[in-house]
Amino acid sequence: MTESIVYTEFGGPDVLHLHDAPLREARPDEVVVRVEAAGVNPIDGKLRTGLRASAPLMGPRGVGADGAGVVTTVGAEVEGFRPGDAVVFFNATGAYSTELVIPARTVTPRPPSVTAAQGAAVGIPAGTAYQALRSLAVGAGDTLLVHGGSGAVGQAIIQFAVMWGATVIATSSERRFDRVRALGATPVVYGDGLVDRVRDTAPDGVTVIIDAAGTDEALQASVELLSDRTRIATLVRGADAAGLGIRAFSGGGPSPLTTQELAWRAEAVPVTLALLAAGAFSVELGPELPLAEAAEAHRLLEKGSGGKIVLVP
């Protein structure tokens, strides 16, 4: 039997509850992972509330896509993994579990120096950041504005962009300025006068913008600051992108990610783990709660708790 957090109706955090069920056998291309940590992402809450469209609920639905743990069983056709291997997984269904059966292609070896909590924080934030930057061809000579720079995705965007030679400006609350600066970006506070503050910070203008905040202010400021809308992308307000003439990468947008974009998201996981192991990438960890307290984890998520929230079975 495995314990998982599920919901059977859309709603607030209280719809989340523990559910016991037999663990099915691994198919030839799958592995079984004993979960040591599961990352809590904003998309988890949006799916739980029904704010982000998903299939009709036909029974208990698991929560979570990212996690880390130890392989316990390997399917007959799987190569490169064996029981006892420490791994990170991404793009899973039901990561808030004690054990999980997942395709081997979504599993990556975890370096010894990377903790389970760090590994569980990689999948969606790093994958989204890496793919968005690659899609927008961000590199040396660019001045990037990222809205929501202190969040998990925003922090990953800053680090990759700085690593690739871009100058980065990031919106944030003032209490998070030190973190944004530590990652190599210049922080600017959001709120009235944002456009003027960005122009003062980058008198030659910005060349690319990524919205990881999803506010009206972020979108309005973006189109005012940059005329080339092919280099503006939202990761949150995909449904509104076409009307503004900007790009969207998921975030509720009507167009699925391309094969190349999906490949970049997968590529980001081993790349980020290697950087973490080398001390060249930073993950800000936040509250760590027991699996049974998933509802509280989602309440903290809605309040904007600083750092990555992780559930520990």
C-alpha positions in Angstrom: 0.0 0.0 0.0 1.1 3.6 -0.6 -0.2 6.8 1.0 -1.0 9.7 -1.2 -2.6 13.1 -1.0 -5.6 13.3 -3.2 -8.8 15.4 -3.8 -12.2 14.3 -5.0 -13.7 17.7 -5.5 -12.3 21.1 -6.5 -11.9 23.6 -3.7 -9.7 25.1 -1.0 -6.8 23.4 0.8 -9.2 21.4 3.0 -10.2 19.2 0.0 -6.8 17.5 0.2 -6.7 14.3 2.2 -4.7 11.1 2.7 -5.7 8.1 0.6 -4.4 4.5 0.9 -4.2 2.4 -2.2 -2.3 -0.6 -3.5 0.8 0.3 -5.5 0.5 -1.1 -9.1 3.4 -3.0 -10.6 5.9 -1.2 -12.7 5.6 -1.6 -16.5 8.8 -2.5 -18.4 9.7 1.2 -19.0 8.9 2.4 -15.4 10.6 2.5 -12.0 9.2 2.6 -8.5 10.5 5.4 -6.3 10.2 5.7 -2.6 9.5 9.4 -2.2 11.7 11.3 0.2 10.5 14.8 -0.7 7.8 16.3 -2.9 7.9 19.9 -4.2 4.9 22.1 -3.7 4.3 24.3 -6.8 1.7 27.0 -7.5 0.2 24.9 -10.3 -0.7 22.3 -7.7 -3.0 24.8 -6.0 -4.5 26.1 -9.3 -5.4 22.6 -10.4 -6.9 21.8 -6.9 -9.2 24.8 -7.1 -10.2 24.3 -10.7 -8.7 27.7 -11.6 -6.5 25.9 -14.1 -8.6 23.7 -16.4 -8.1 19.9 -16.2 -10.1 16.8 -16.9 -13.3 16.1 -15.0 -12.8 14.4 -11.6 -13.7 10.8 -12.0 -12.2 9.6 -8.6 -9.4 10.5 -6.3 -6.8 12.6 -8.1 -3.2 12.8 -6.9 -1.3 16.1 -6.5 2.2 17.2 -7.4 4.7 16.7 -10.3 8.2 17.1 -8.7 10.0 15.0 -6.2 13.1 13.1 -5.1 13.6 9.7 -3.6 15.2 6.3 -4.0 14.6 3.7 -6.6 13.1 0.5 -5.2 12.1 -1.4 -8.4 13.2 -1.2 -12.0 11.1 -2.3 -15.0 12.5 -5.0 -17.3 13.4 -2.6 -20.1 14.9 0.2 -18.0 18.6 0.8 -18.3 20.8 3.0 -16.2 19.0 2.7 -12.8 19.0 0.1 -10.1 17.4 -0.3 -6.7 19.0 2.0 -4.2 19.8 4.8 -6.6 19.0 8.4 -5.4 17.0 10.2 -8.0 15.0 13.3 -8.8 11.7 13.0 -10.8 9.6 15.5 -12.7 6.4 15.6 -14.7 4.9 13.0 -12.4 1.2 12.5 -11.5 0.7 12.3 -7.7 4.2 13.2 -6.4 2.6 13.8 -2.9 3.0 10.1 -2.1 5.1 7.7 -0.1 5.8 5.6 -3.2 5.3 6.3 -6.9 5.4 4.4 -10.2 6.8 6.6 -12.9 8.3 6.4 -16.4 12.1 6.1 -16.3 12.4 8.9 -18.8 11.2 11.3 -16.1 13.8 10.2 -13.6 17.3 11.7 -13.2 20.2 10.6 -11.0 20.7 12.8 -7.9 24.2 13.8 -7.1 25.3 12.8 -3.5 25.7 16.4 -2.5 22.1 17.4 -3.5 19.6 16.8 -0.8 16.2 15.3 -1.5 14.5 18.7 -0.6 16.8 20.5 -3.1 16.0 17.9 -5.8 12.3 18.1 -5.2 12.6 21.9 -5.8 14.1 21.6 -9.3 11.5 20.2 -11.8 8.9 22.9 -12.6 10.8 26.0 -11.5 14.1 25.2 -13.3 12.4 23.5 -16.3 10.1 26.5 -16.8 12.9 29.0 -16.5 15.3 27.2 -18.7 12.8 26.7 -21.5 11.5 30.2 -21.4 15.0 31.7 -21.7 15.9 29.3 -24.5 12.7 30.0 -26.4 13.4 33.8 -26.1 17.1 33.2 -27.0 18.3 35.2 -24.0 22.0 35.7 -23.8 25.0 38.1 -23.7 24.0 41.6 -24.6 20.4 41.2 -23.4 18.8 43.2 -20.6 16.1 41.0 -19.2 13.2 42.2 -17.0 11.6 39.4 -15.0 8.4 40.0 -13.1 8.2 38.0 -9.9 12.0 37.6 -9.5 11.9 36.3 -5.9 9.7 33.3 -6.6 11.1 29.9 -7.4 10.7 30.3 -11.1 11.9 33.9 -11.0 15.0 32.9 -9.1 15.9 30.2 -11.6 15.3 32.7 -14.5 17.7 35.1 -12.9 20.4 32.5 -12.3 20.3 31.0 -15.8 20.2 34.5 -17.5 23.1 35.8 -15.5 25.0 32.6 -16.2 24.4 33.2 -20.0 25.6 36.8 -19.9 22.4 38.8 -19.6 21.9 41.8 -17.4 18.8 41.1 -15.2 16.3 43.4 -13.5 13.8 41.7 -11.3 10.6 43.0 -9.7 10.1 42.0 -6.1 8.8 43.2 -2.7 11.4 45.2 -0.9 11.8 42.5 1.8 13.1 40.1 -0.9 15.6 42.5 -2.4 18.6 40.9 -0.7 17.8 37.5 -2.2 17.3 39.0 -5.7 20.7 40.8 -5.4 22.5 37.7 -4.2 21.4 35.9 -7.4 22.9 38.7 -9.6 19.9 40.8 -10.5 19.0 44.4 -9.8 15.7 44.5 -7.8 13.0 47.0 -8.4 9.8 47.2 -6.3 6.5 46.6 -8.0 3.6 49.0 -7.6 2.8 52.5 -8.9 5.7 54.0 -10.9 7.1 50.6 -12.0 7.7 51.6 -15.6 9.6 54.7 -14.5 11.8 52.7 -12.1 12.7 50.2 -14.7 13.6 52.9 -17.2 15.7 54.6 -14.5 17.5 51.3 -13.9 17.9 50.5 -17.6 18.2 53.8 -19.4 19.1 52.0 -22.6 15.9 49.9 -22.3 15.2 46.3 -21.8 15.4 43.8 -24.7 13.4 40.9 -23.3 10.7 40.4 -20.6 9.4 37.4 -18.8 6.3 37.6 -16.6 6.4 35.1 -13.8 4.0 37.2 -11.6 0.8 37.2 -13.6 -0.5 40.6 -12.4 -2.2 43.2 -14.6 0.6 45.5 -13.7 3.2 43.1 -15.0 1.5 42.7 -18.3 0.8 46.4 -18.8 4.3 47.5 -17.9 5.8 44.9 -20.2 4.0 46.1 -23.3 4.8 49.7 -22.4 8.5 49.0 -21.9 9.2 46.8 -25.0 7.8 47.3 -28.5 9.1 44.0 -29.7 6.4 41.8 -28.4 7.9 38.6 -29.7 10.4 39.0 -26.9 7.8 39.3 -24.2 6.4 36.1 -22.6 4.1 35.3 -19.8 4.3 32.1 -17.8 1.1 32.7 -15.9 -1.5 34.5 -18.0 -1.3 32.4 -21.1 -5.0 32.9 -21.9 -4.4 36.7 -22.3 -1.2 36.5 -24.3 -2.7 36.5 -27.8 -4.8 39.6 -27.1 -1.6 41.4 -26.1 0.4 40.0 -29.0 3.0 38.5 -26.6 4.2 34.9 -26.2 3.0 32.4 -23.6 4.6 29.2 -22.4 1.9 27.1 -20.7 0.4 29.2 -17.9 -3.1 28.3 -19.2 -2.4 29.3 -22.8 -4.3 27.5 -25.5 -1.3 26.3 -27.4 0.7 23.3 -26.0 4.5 23.5 -25.7 6.4 22.4 -28.8 8.5 19.2 -28.9 11.6 21.4 -28.5 10.2 23.3 -25.6 9.4 20.0 -23.8 12.9 18.8 -24.5 14.4 21.9 -23.0 12.3 21.5 -19.8 13.5 17.9 -19.5 17.1 19.0 -20.2 16.9 21.5 -17.4 16.7 18.9 -14.7 20.1 17.2 -15.1 21.7 20.6 -16.0 20.4 22.2 -12.8 21.3 19.2 -10.6 24.9 19.3 -11.9 25.1 23.1 -11.2 23.7 22.5 -7.7 26.3 19.8 -7.1 29.0 22.2 -8.3 27.8 25.1 -6.1 26.9 27.1 -9.1 23.1 27.2 -8.6 21.1 28.1 -5.5 17.7 26.7 -4.4 16.0 28.7 -1.6 14.2 26.2 0.6 11.2 27.2 2.7 8.9 25.3 5.1 9.2 21.5 5.2 6.1 19.7 6.3 4.9 16.1 6.8 3.0 14.6 3.9 -0.2 14.5 6.0 0.0 18.4 6.3 -0.4 19.0 2.6 -3.4 21.2 3.2 -1.3 23.5 5.4 1.4 23.5 2.8 -1.1 24.8 0.3 -2.3 27.5 2.7 1.3 28.6 3.1 1.6 28.6 -0.7 -1.4 30.9 -1.0 0.1 33.3 1.5 3.3 33.5 -0.5 5.6 31.8 1.9 9.3 32.6 1.1 11.3 29.7 -0.2 10.3 26.4 -1.7 7.7 24.4 0.3 8.5 20.7 0.5 6.4 17.7 1.8 8.3 14.9 3.5 6.5 11.5 3.6 
